[in-house]
Structure formats: C-alpha cells, structure tokens
Amino acid sequence: MQQILNFIIRNKNFLLYLLLFSLSVFFTIQTHSYHKSKFINSANFLSGGIYTRLNNVNQYFDLKTQNENLSEENARLRNRLQNHHLSVDEDFVDTTSFDGTYLFRPVRVIKNSYSATTNILLIDKGLNDSVQQDFGLITPKGILGIIDKTSNNYATVISILNSKSKISAQLKKTNHFGTLTWDGKSPRTVQLIDIPKIAPIKIGDTIVTSGRSVIFPKGIQVGIIESYNLDAAENNFEINVTLFNDMTNIEHAYIIEHLDAPEINNILNLSNEQ
C-alpha cells in the first residue's frame, strides 16, 4: 500500500495530466456528433477485429454442428424448390416465401451476449455491405433482433433478449397482435404483452412477427406459447413465449432489408408533421 502511495506521489503531475486529458476527450466526444460517430466507428472496428479472431477459433471447434445445421437448411430449401406446395415447418423460416420487397443477406454473428439485461450481438457486416440501422436479423428458425449501430465492417444488434427491445408480434392463427418484450430472466423465454383477453389462445400456439413495421415482414417465426395470464387490469394477456431459436448458440444469420422502407418512413414522417 505504501508503495502505491509513493508511486502516486512521485507521478502526481503525470497522473493529473492523464485525468484531465481523459476528461477533455470524453466531453469532446459527448458534445460533438462528428467526434462521437468517429469514436463509435473506431470502437466497433477494434472490438470487431478482436471478436472476429476469437470467433474463428470457436467456429473451428463447432464446425460439425454448424455443418449439420446448414445441411438441414439446404435440404429444406431444396425440398421447397422441388415442391412449392410443401407445407411450412412450424420452426423454420422459409425466406423464399416473402415477396420481392424484402432482401435477405447472410451474415455471421461473431459476438453474442445473453446473460445480461441489455444483450447485444455483433455481426461481421457493416456500412461497406449496405447494412443500416433498423434492419432486422433472423436465423432460419426465427428472429434475433434489430440492427442498432454500424461501422464500416461491423454492426451491433439489439438482441431480442434485451430489456429495451420492443417488437410487434401476433398470434399466427389470428390477427391479434401485441408487443414482444423480455423480462431479463431466461434466454429461452420472451414475453408478449397487450394481447386483448378476447383473443382465443392456448398453450402451444405459434407466435410470429406481425408485419406492422418496416423491420420484419409478417410471419417470421418467434416461438410457441408456454404460459399466459391476465395483466393487473385484467384487460390483456401477458404471454410467456418459448423461442424457436437457441439464443445461446447463434452463428449464421440473415439480415432483412425492406426495400420500400425509405419511402414508407418518408410518407409517415410527412403525415406526423401535419
């Protein structure tokens, strides 16, 4: 302890300089949007490079599982090409079933958190690949989250396992819709709220995206109803939904881009200004 105090006393001028310099950099970044955006891009670039190298090691040891998953997906897609009347599996997203207003592009998840309350994912595509904020992210089994921040080569994603996440979803068999949230407890289960109590629901029903935003098309799988009860006012259901995705084991995914999103957002903004 005495040695630490002696070190601080000997280098007090230098340490004070470092403190003041750090504070000046911090306030410069916070008060200037240009510097802030440059800092975010640099941070994403640095952390993205580190996570890419770590993920390459993990990917090598997980090749067998990933190859099995890809083979299974390819087989399903081949079956659909051979017979377009084939019924869609309950736990599989067929990207060929959506019209040409949506563009699907493959990406790789190189970082995935699921044990915090505000979890994010990091993917290996960014502005150089035309990835932008508010694009959706899915796997063949269901939704993962929404693009948040982007740098040239990487992007962060607000995970569905994030207490700030709010995604419009509905019962697959009806048009009753609500908001998908997460209570921060289990990585297997999310919550669907604001479903009116007149909606006919039962355990095992499928939950899908509602298509009421430009982020996800209607019908992307989410999960199945695990349990439900009425809220405090007894007007709406609060539903626990077991996810189709294993959020603790994610690597390959697809970005969803709504090609008409700029036009739709523009007309909505004009309406809101009136």
C-alpha positions, 0 to 999 in steps of 0.5 A: 500500500505504501508503495502505491502511495509513493508511486502516486506521489512521485507521478502526481503531475503525470497522473493529473495530466492523464485525468484531465486529458481523459476528461477533455476527450470524453466531453469532446466526444459527448458534445460533438456528433462528428467526434462521437460517430468517429469514436463509435466507428473506431470502437466497433472496428477494434472490438470487431477485429478482436471478436472476429479472431476469437470467433474463428477459433470457436467456429473451428471447434463447432464446425460439425454442428454448424455443418449439420445445421446448414445441411438441414437448411439446404435440404429444406430449401431444396425440398421447397424448390422441388415442391412449392406446395410443401407445407411450412415447418412450424420452426423454420423460416422459409425466406423464399416465401416473402415477396420481392420487397424484402432482401435477405443477406447472410451474415455471421454473428461473431459476438453474442451476449445473453446473460445480461439485461441489455444483450447485444450481438455483433455481426461481421457486416457493416456500412461497406455491405449496405447494412443500416440501422433498423434492419432486422436479423433472423436465423432460419428458425426465427428472429434475433433482433434489430440492427442498432449501430454500424461501422464500416465492417461491423454492426451491433444488434439489439438482441431480442433478449434485451430489456429495451427491445420492443417488437410487434408480434401476433398470434399466427392463427389470428390477427391479434397482435401485441408487443414482444418484450423480455423480462431479463430472466431466461434466454429461452423465454420472451414475453408478449404483452397487450394481447386483448383477453378476447383473443382465443389462445392456448398453450402451444400456439405459434407466435410470429412477427406481425408485419406492422413495421418496416423491420420484419415482414409478417410471419417470421417465426418467434416461438410457441406459447408456454404460459399466459395470464391476465395483466393487473387490469385484467384487460390483456394477456401477458404471454410467456413465449418459448423461442424457436431459436437457441439464443445461446448458440447463434452463428449464421444469420440473415439480415432483412432489408425492406426495400420500400422502407425509405419511402414508407418512413418518408410518407409517415414522417410527412403525415406526423408533421401535419 
